Amino acid sequence: MTWDEAGLRHFLTQQLTWKPSEFDDSLELAFIEVPLDYAHPSGERVELALSRIRAVDPRRRRGVLLSLNGGPGGDGGLGRLLPTRLAGTPPHEVYDLIGFDPRGTGASTRVEGEASPTTVPFDSRPPDSAFTAIAADMWERDQGCVRAGGNLRRHTTTANSARDMNVIRILLGEPAISFVGWAYGTLLGAVYGAMFGAHLDRNVLDSSVHPDWDWRQQFASQALAVRENVDLWAEWVGGRDRFFGLGDDAARVLESVEEVAAALASMGESASLRTAFDGVVGTLSAARGRWQELGLLTGELGKATGDAERARELLAGQSRWRPGTAAGGLRDAVLEAVTCETEWPADLEVYYRDMRDFRDRYPYGFGVMRAQPWVAAFGTCTPVEPRPAITRGDYPTGLVVQADGDPLDHCPGAVAMAERLGHPLILVTDSGAHEIYRLGGNPQVDALVDAYLVDGELPPARVECPGEARPSIPAD
């Protein structure tokens, strides 16, 4: 699909009307129109919500800094509020901070799905007998997207969001934009660079999607990333057996974890206690500073054998899987749209095979969910185009930022992205952090990225920064 400026003249000559935001006194909001289908710009239109916080020092202003985190589709549909997270930082001195809700999200034209009921309780280790019902529930979820998503669903693609970014750039009157992308934003930034490299200035990709993995591989990699964190935690606890009493090496610690999981499952309640525990193990093992908490919790749960009330009390308030929207309503369905842009197996037996494997190897952090059927397996959404290949465009060298234990975007993805684009890699070591620059509280990373965005100072090809410290419990 080509970029036809003549055909897009209506969209490229709009007048931006900025109005004060009710969210923040410094934030201005505006709306623009873009074509639903860039191949047919005279057809249906989509509205995008933009935001702006002006640069503090107009005399030093060097352009605009566009940003996006979370997703696909931005952080809970609040991409337009992201500039408030960067306000008051050194880049704010010299950039207008620009946010936007990508097509399908937030205050932009939304792509929605019907919230559908589930017929099986959520289980981190579902039996084979539940597999067909899990697939049937996912089919219902997909059908809800078919009914509510309309034509927008197949036009909600990474490439179209990159084209939308280019319309934003032109309407802002900028020859080029600088960009910070976290998580899915890394993919969007890399695709924008591949498609519109001549209009990309400084760019930072934080918590990176792998440039070569399809969406199924990306999902599956999360289960492995969580397991790597659990194994590191178990090794650390095993070296402190006198304190925790869970075993004197990683294997024995994991045996203790499995004994707790089995005891919780035997208490009934549709395996909800074991499922909650599996989620806590996956979540807290990523947070190095909470390793002591996880070790002590595991020990206390081991003492609560047969006491469901005590187990519920210990697990109360811990991280759990987010509940779904009540059936009958509408929900954001951008994730279900964008993840259709790569291939998924149509044979459900492929998913069932992987679910058995993941159930055994990756039970923590709900690893089996990364293997089960997804809406894209049913082939009801054929995007207007596949996801573009990630190639280095004609733009300046940027930065890739990554934690080595990121449980959502596995570290090999960032290594591959840095190599593909020729960008230096800032690696946060011994860390399960996700979305680090200015969102994760790491001052060393913040200083390195600020120096690049403000003054163009690039670090060496690879820089390692420490993450959150492990608890100060001496080894045996």
Secondary structure by P-SEA (a helix, b strand, c coil): cccccccccccccbbbbbbbbccccccccccccccccccccccbbbbbbbbbbcccccccccbbbbbcccccccccccccccccccccccccccccbbbbbccccccccccccccccccccccccccccaaaaaaaaaaaaaaaaaaccccccccccaaaaaaaaaaaaaaacccccccccccaaaaaaaaaaaaccccccbbbbcccccccccaaaaaaaaaaaaaaaaaaaaaaaaaccccccccccaaaaaaaaaaaaaaaaaccccaaaaaaaaaaaaaaaacccaaaaaaaaaaaaaaacccaaaaaaaaccccccccccccccccccaaaaaaccbbbbccaaaaaaaaaaaaaccccccccccccccccccccccccccccccccccccbbbbbbbcccccccaaaaaaaaaaacccccccccccccccccccccaaaaaaaaaaaacccccccbbbbbcccccccccc
